[in-house]
Amino acid sequence: MSRQKEEPVFNRVEERRTSKGMSRQQLADTVGVHYQTIGYLERGEYSPSLILALKIAKALDTEIPELFSIKPFKKGT
């Protein structure tokens, strides 16, 4: 049985985090993960669980569709 390749999850976490003046460490501490997890997520190397996505959205005071998508975000929006 072969495993299908996981579809990428695109995100704007870094953009929103930096606009709030938060470091990766601060966001990680707020949502209860290691700061490297935030880095992996921002680089698209990691897809968050639903609970982590919800925690990040809350921490950044942003709605999920503004942070995560299965389609690439349009530039400048």
BASE-185259 format. One record per residue (C-alpha): residue in one letter; y, z, x. Coordinates in steps of 0.25 Angstrom, whole numbers, plus 5000, padded with zeros to 4 digits. Layout:
! BASE-185259
AYZX
...
***
This chain:
! BASE-185259
M500050005000
S501349965006
R502650035004
Q503849955000
K505049955008
E506150045002
E507349984997
P508650025004
V509650124998
F511050085001
N512050195002
R513550235004
V513250375008
E513950365022
E515150295015
R515250405005
R514950525014
T516050485024
S517050455013
K516850605009
G517050645024
M515550695025
S514750695037
R513250655036
Q512950805039
Q513850855028
L513150755018
A511750795023
D512050945022
T512550925008
V511350845003
G510350925011
V509850825021
H509950795036
Y511150725041
Q510250615046
T509750585032
I511150555028
G511250455040
Y509950385037
L510450375023
E511750315026
R511150215036
G510150175025
E508950225032
Y508550325021
S508550315006
P508950445000
S508050514989
L508750524975
I509050674977
L509750644991
A510550524985
L510950614974
K511350734983
I512150634992
A512850574980
K513250714976
A513750754990
L514550634991
D515050644976
T514650504974
E513650434964
I512350384968
P512650234966
E513850244975
L512950294986
F511650234985
S511150094981
I509950004982
K510949884984
P511949874995
F513349924992
K514449824992
K515349835003
G516649905000
T516249964986
***
